[in-house]
Amino acid sequence: MENSKDNQGNDRPSTSELLGTAPEQIKRQNGDNDEVIYTTEPEDSNFFQVYIGIASIVLVILGLIALSIWFFTIEDTQPTEPTAVTPEHFFNVKMSEKIQLSTSTDITARIKSIEETELLSNSFLQIYFTQQTASGERLIGGGELMQQLVEDQQSVGTYLSDAFMYGLYVDEKGEKYPYIIFEVMDYNNAYGSMLQTEDVFVKALETLTFPGVSNFSDDIIQNQDVRVATNDAGGYFYYSFPRQNKLVVTTSRTTLREIFNRL
């Protein structure tokens, strides 16, 4: 009789067979399989990563551009302070007054109101003119002012630049005298024009509180050639070219000397 124990030992499956392990796996576990298996990522995955990188860079650039546009738009919409109007001056003055013009008829009344105020003795007051425009306040130049005051286009205003200085001189007694200094662009034509149109020039400056005079004559003051005229009321009118690029006009010898010294 066969030993049942022996039969059971011979016919019993191995542990691997009981676990259902494949022969190939058994070989790998035992080191019998020398084949090395390499895994590679599909090419589509690489293209996708490149696409994502490029898209990210583009989005960053577009974001920076949008941010810049927004910043400059905000900056442009911020209110800007108006640019200060600075008048031309050929020497230092202690006082200044601004007259904003709508029409030339505003000038005389405003100047007379300034003359009535108390001003420092032995000093110059500068008065300058501005005009309001759509882009803001602007300074009115000397040539432009004369063109507004003088209808004759052949007057000296044609040869004057925008730089000029106008105002009042206050002497030691508190007396006030108007003065005006123009910068001259063309001396020869300016001088010739003044000699031919003195009456037109005088008439124009009456708006600036200069007296009406006639019959000019020559004079010399501080070694400078001067043209002078007077009227029946005792008013005087002096003008001179102390330099070829300057025309000085005033109503007293004292004021004329002070201007000559400062120039």
KALINLIN-V472473 format. One line per field, one symbol per residue. ss: DSSP state (H for helix, E for strand, - for the rest). psi: psi as a letter, one per 30 degrees, with the letter a starting at -180 (. if undefined). A space follows every 10 residues. Layout:
ss = ???
psi = ???
This chain:
ss = ---HHHHHHH H---HHHHH- --HHHHHHHH ---------- --HHHHHHHH HHHHHHHHHH HHHHHHHHHH HHHHHHH--- ---------- ----EEEEEE -----HHHHH HHHHH----- --EEEEEEEE EEE--EEEE- -HHHHHHHH- -----HHHHE EEEEEEEEEE -----EEEEE EEEE--HHHH HHHHHH-HHH HHHHHHHH-- ---EEEEEEE E--EEEEEEE -----EEEEE EEE--EEEEE --HHHHHHHH HH-
psi = kkkfeeeeee fklleeeefh kkeeeeeeef gfjfkkkkkk kleeeeeeee eeeeeeeeee eeeeeeeeee eeeeeffkkk kkkkkjlkkf lklfllkkjk kelfffeeee eeeefflklk lhlkkkklkl kklegaklkk leeeeeeefk fjfglfffgk afklklakkj affgkkkllk kkkkejeeee eeeeefheee eeeefefggk lkllillklk khgkkkkkll lfggkljkkl iflfgkkkka gleeeeeeee ee.
